[in-house]
Amino acid sequence: MKTSGSADAIVALQENAVNDEEYFFEGTEKLLEIWFASSMARGRVSGHGQSEAGPDLRRIDRLDWERLLKNVRCEIISQKNNASIVAFVLSESSMFISKNRFILKTCGKTTLLGVIKPLLKLVHDKCGFDIIVDVFYSHKNYLRPDLQPSSHRKFDDEVDILNAVFEDGAAYAFGRINRDCWYLYTLDLVGVIQPDQTLEVMMTDINKDVMAMFYQSYGLNADQLTKKTGIADLIPGALLDSFLFEPCGYSMNGILSNGGYFTIHVTPEDEFSYVSFETNVPQESYTELIASILDIFKPGKALITLLANEASMANDKENHGVSSYENYRRMDHQMCQTKNYYLTYSQYLRSALNGLSPPQ
């Protein structure tokens, strides 16, 4: 998603300087979400992440976050915040900070799991958080796992790293392990009890005409691109922060006053095109939103996951994921219950309709 404008991509270009044709950027992201609590704090955290007395991750200085991200090999590019959430656009994806929730999403050759131990020390020293309420670590299978740092080439190795820090870990794989699949690591206990949900749409084989817009040579700046594509209209009322990389690649964050967020990242190069969408904004049905996303990017393949707990309005475990989308046919659909969360996993393949050829 980030090309020569990002720190990670610059390293990749230097490594491949002998043969430019070998350049590859892994758009597939690693996603880490950790919820914290303090044994000294009084009362429970608000279900909407509203400001209350007690420990608060949002009080940590930006300089501390910048130092932390050095463990991951990425850096902060831009920041937006409101009363509920702080959102950072990074050189490799995004970071979201709420009162007691940390979310870090990174692509490329980032070493995301290297952030965990220094993060736990930071939040303890700065905020007094000494309890891990819940953990979620996930990612789609990489296009080129052989090019990842050694700690991230195999999910089994990632699980070993996570198990060395957290107790009662549970690891899952969904989809076809010999093709497209999605990995999840979480804790085998009931942690978050307030309404919580995360929708992800991970897309590959993106329409070339759409991807052409995400090059600076197309002539639009990031804000113009956000409006022209329809991205700005996906979740109304959000404060948006978008960035267009040089020579290509795009990131955007959107945040809402109630602590909701959504984020999009685009790797437009035809050889390894990739787009991701993620949000925690609660909806009873995401069918219309997903249809809009597919209409904007017109991917050849779309992998869709929804993780929602029992308190969420999005926990319709009977119906979610069986929706039909124009020009797409569903290939795989799996449902699972983990602790107090329901997970649905679906993969859609573009049909040969309206001039759109299915991926090979």
C-alpha positions in Angstrom: 0.0 0.0 0.0 2.8 2.4 0.8 5.4 2.6 -1.9 8.6 4.7 -2.1 7.1 7.3 0.3 7.3 5.0 3.3 10.2 4.0 5.5 9.5 0.3 5.0 9.3 0.6 1.2 12.5 2.6 1.1 14.3 -0.3 2.8 12.7 -2.7 0.3 13.8 -0.6 -2.6 17.3 -0.5 -1.3 17.3 -4.3 -0.8 16.2 -4.8 -4.4 18.3 -2.1 -6.0 20.2 -4.7 -8.1 17.1 -5.7 -10.0 14.2 -3.3 -9.9 11.9 -5.9 -11.4 12.1 -7.8 -8.1 10.4 -5.0 -6.1 7.5 -6.3 -4.1 5.4 -4.6 -1.4 3.2 -6.7 0.9 0.0 -4.8 1.3 -1.5 -7.5 3.6 -1.6 -6.1 7.1 -1.0 -7.5 10.6 -3.6 -6.3 13.0 -3.1 -6.1 16.8 -5.8 -5.0 19.3 -5.3 -5.0 23.1 -7.7 -3.9 25.8 -6.4 -2.9 29.1 -7.6 -2.3 32.7 -6.0 -1.3 36.0 -6.4 -3.1 39.3 -6.3 0.3 41.0 -9.0 1.9 38.8 -12.5 2.4 40.3 -15.5 1.3 38.3 -15.7 -0.1 34.8 -14.8 1.5 31.5 -17.7 3.1 29.6 -19.0 0.9 26.8 -18.5 3.7 24.4 -15.0 4.5 25.4 -16.0 7.9 26.8 -13.6 9.8 29.1 -13.8 8.8 32.7 -11.6 9.2 35.7 -8.7 6.8 35.9 -6.0 5.5 33.5 -6.2 6.7 29.9 -4.0 5.7 27.0 -4.9 9.0 25.3 -2.7 10.8 27.8 0.4 9.2 26.5 2.5 11.7 24.6 3.0 11.4 20.8 6.8 11.2 21.3 6.3 8.0 23.4 4.2 6.5 20.6 6.9 7.5 18.0 9.5 5.8 20.1 7.3 2.7 20.5 6.8 2.4 16.7 10.6 2.2 16.1 10.1 -1.4 17.3 7.8 -2.0 14.4 9.8 -0.2 11.7 7.2 2.4 10.9 6.5 6.1 11.8 3.7 8.6 12.3 2.7 10.7 9.3 -0.4 12.4 10.5 -2.7 12.6 13.5 -6.4 13.4 14.1 -8.3 13.2 17.3 -11.6 13.9 19.1 -12.8 13.5 22.6 -13.0 9.7 22.3 -10.2 8.5 20.0 -6.8 9.4 18.6 -6.0 8.2 15.1 -2.6 8.1 13.5 -1.8 7.6 9.8 1.5 5.7 9.7 4.1 5.1 7.0 2.7 1.6 7.1 -1.1 1.8 7.8 -2.7 3.1 11.1 -2.9 3.2 14.8 -5.9 4.0 17.0 -5.8 5.0 20.7 -8.8 5.0 22.9 -9.2 5.2 26.7 -8.3 1.6 27.3 -7.9 0.1 23.8 -4.8 0.0 21.6 -5.0 -0.8 17.9 -2.1 -1.1 15.5 -2.3 -2.1 11.9 0.9 -2.4 9.8 1.8 -3.7 6.4 5.0 -4.4 4.4 7.9 -5.9 6.3 7.0 -4.4 9.7 7.7 -6.4 12.8 4.4 -5.8 14.6 4.8 -8.4 17.3 8.0 -6.5 18.4 5.7 -3.8 19.9 4.0 -6.0 22.5 6.5 -6.0 25.4 7.5 -2.4 25.1 3.8 -1.5 24.8 3.0 -3.3 28.0 5.8 -1.5 29.8 4.7 1.9 28.4 1.0 1.6 29.4 2.0 0.4 32.9 4.5 3.1 33.5 2.5 6.0 32.0 -1.1 4.9 32.8 -1.0 2.3 35.5 -2.6 -0.4 33.3 -1.6 -3.7 34.7 -4.3 -6.0 33.4 -4.7 -7.4 29.9 -8.5 -7.6 29.3 -8.4 -9.0 25.8 -6.1 -9.5 22.8 -6.8 -9.9 19.1 -4.1 -10.5 16.5 -5.0 -11.4 13.0 -4.0 -11.2 9.3 -4.8 -12.7 5.9 -2.2 -15.0 4.6 0.7 -13.1 3.0 1.2 -13.0 -0.7 5.0 -13.4 -0.2 5.6 -14.9 3.3 9.2 -15.6 2.4 9.9 -11.9 2.3 8.5 -11.3 5.8 10.8 -10.9 8.8 11.6 -14.3 10.3 9.2 -13.8 13.2 6.2 -13.3 10.8 6.8 -15.9 8.1 4.7 -18.6 9.7 1.6 -18.2 11.9 2.8 -21.0 14.2 5.9 -18.9 15.0 3.7 -15.8 15.6 1.6 -17.9 18.0 4.7 -19.0 19.9 5.7 -15.3 20.3 2.2 -14.4 21.5 2.0 -17.4 23.9 5.3 -16.3 25.5 3.5 -13.1 26.6 -0.1 -14.0 27.1 -1.8 -16.8 29.0 -4.7 -18.9 27.7 -4.1 -18.1 24.0 -6.3 -19.6 21.3 -5.3 -19.7 17.6 -7.6 -20.2 14.6 -7.3 -20.5 10.8 -10.3 -19.8 8.5 -10.6 -20.4 4.8 -8.5 -22.7 2.6 -5.1 -23.1 4.0 -3.7 -23.9 0.6 -5.1 -20.7 -0.9 -6.7 -17.7 0.7 -7.1 -17.8 4.5 -7.2 -15.7 7.6 -5.5 -16.2 10.9 -6.8 -15.1 14.3 -5.2 -15.3 17.8 -7.1 -14.3 20.9 -7.5 -15.2 24.5 -9.6 -18.1 25.6 -11.5 -16.1 28.2 -14.3 -13.6 28.3 -12.6 -10.2 28.3 -14.5 -7.3 26.6 -18.1 -7.3 27.7 -19.3 -3.9 26.3 -20.5 -3.9 22.7 -17.6 -4.6 20.4 -17.3 -5.5 16.7 -14.7 -5.4 13.9 -15.5 -5.7 10.3 -12.7 -6.2 7.8 -12.9 -6.4 4.0 -9.6 -7.5 2.4 -9.4 -7.3 -1.4 -7.0 -8.4 -4.0 -6.8 -8.4 -7.8 -8.2 -4.9 -7.9 -9.6 -3.2 -11.0 -6.8 -1.5 -12.9 -8.7 1.6 -13.8 -9.6 2.1 -10.1 -6.0 1.6 -9.0 -4.8 4.1 -11.5 -6.4 6.8 -9.4 -4.1 6.1 -6.5 -1.0 7.2 -8.2 0.2 10.8 -7.8 0.5 11.0 -11.6 -3.3 10.8 -11.8 -3.4 14.4 -10.7 -5.6 14.3 -7.6 -4.5 15.0 -4.0 -5.6 12.8 -1.2 -8.7 14.8 -0.2 -9.9 15.0 -3.8 -9.3 11.3 -4.2 -11.3 10.5 -1.1 -14.3 12.4 -2.4 -14.1 11.3 -6.1 -14.0 7.6 -5.2 -16.9 7.7 -2.8 -14.7 6.8 0.2 -15.8 10.0 2.0 -19.4 8.8 1.9 -19.0 5.3 3.3 -19.6 6.3 6.9 -21.2 9.8 7.1 -20.1 12.2 9.9 -16.6 11.0 10.3 -13.6 13.3 10.7 -11.3 12.2 7.8 -7.5 12.1 7.5 -6.1 10.9 4.1 -2.7 10.6 2.7 -1.4 9.9 -0.9 2.1 8.4 -1.1 4.8 9.1 -3.6 4.6 7.8 -6.3 1.6 5.7 -5.3 -0.4 4.3 -2.4 -3.1 5.6 -0.2 -4.1 5.6 3.5 -7.0 7.2 5.3 -8.6 7.2 8.8 -12.0 8.3 9.8 -13.1 8.8 13.4 -16.5 9.4 15.0 -17.3 11.2 18.3 -18.6 7.9 19.9 -15.2 6.2 19.5 -16.0 4.6 16.1 -13.4 4.5 13.4 -12.8 3.2 9.9 -9.6 2.9 7.9 -8.7 2.1 4.3 -5.3 1.3 2.8 -4.5 0.9 -0.9 -1.5 -0.8 -2.6 -2.3 0.0 -6.2 0.6 -1.8 -8.1 -1.0 -4.2 -10.5 1.4 -7.1 -9.7 0.3 -7.2 -6.1 -2.7 -4.9 -5.7 -4.3 -4.9 -2.3 -7.0 -2.9 -0.5 -8.2 -3.2 3.1 -11.2 -1.7 4.8 -11.7 -2.0 8.6 -14.3 -0.5 11.0 -15.7 -0.9 14.5 -18.8 1.2 13.8 -21.8 -0.9 14.9 -24.5 -1.8 12.4 -27.2 -4.5 12.4 -26.3 -5.3 8.9 -23.1 -4.5 6.9 -24.5 -5.6 3.6 -25.0 -2.1 2.2 -21.6 -0.9 3.4 -19.8 -3.9 2.0 -21.7 -3.5 -1.4 -20.5 0.1 -1.5 -16.9 -0.9 -0.8 -17.0 -3.6 -3.6 -18.5 -1.1 -6.0 -15.7 1.4 -5.3 -12.8 -0.9 -5.7 -14.2 -3.8 -7.9 -11.8 -6.4 -6.6 -11.3 -9.8 -8.1 -11.4 -11.4 -4.6 -12.8 -10.1 -1.3 -12.2 -11.8 2.0 -14.7 -10.5 4.6 -14.6 -11.1 8.4 -16.9 -9.9 11.2 -16.0 -10.5 14.8 -18.7 -9.3 17.1 -19.5 -10.1 20.8 -22.8 -10.9 22.3 -23.5 -7.3 23.4 -23.0 -6.0 19.9 -25.9 -5.2 17.6 -23.8 -6.8 14.9 -23.9 -10.3 16.4 -26.6 -11.7 14.0 -24.8 -15.1 13.7 -27.6 -16.7 11.8 -27.6 -14.3 8.8 -24.4 -12.3 8.5 -22.1 -13.4 5.6 -24.8 -15.0 3.5 -25.6 -11.8 1.6 -25.4 -11.6 -2.2 -23.4 -8.9 -4.0 -23.8 -7.9 -7.6 -21.1 -9.4 -9.8 -19.8 -11.6 -7.0 -20.3 -15.2 -5.9 -19.5 -16.6 -2.5 -16.9 -19.3 -2.4 -16.4 -20.0 1.3 -18.4 -19.2 4.4 -17.5 -20.3 7.9 -19.0 -19.4 11.3 -17.4 -19.8 14.7 -18.1 -18.9 18.3 -15.0 -18.0 20.5 -15.7 -17.2 24.1 -18.4 -14.4 23.9 -17.6 -13.5 20.3 -19.2 -14.7 17.1 -17.0 -14.8 13.9 -18.1 -15.0 10.3 -15.6 -15.5 7.5 -16.6 -15.3 3.8 -14.8 -15.1 0.6 -16.3 -13.7 -2.6 -15.0 -14.1 -6.1 -15.8 -11.7 -9.0 -18.1 -13.2 -11.6 -17.6 -12.7 -15.4 -20.3 -10.1 -15.6 -20.5 -6.6 -17.0 -17.1 -6.7 -18.5 -15.4 -7.8 -15.3 -13.3 -10.8 -15.7 -12.9 -13.2 -12.8 -9.3 -13.6 -11.4 -7.3 -16.5 -12.5 
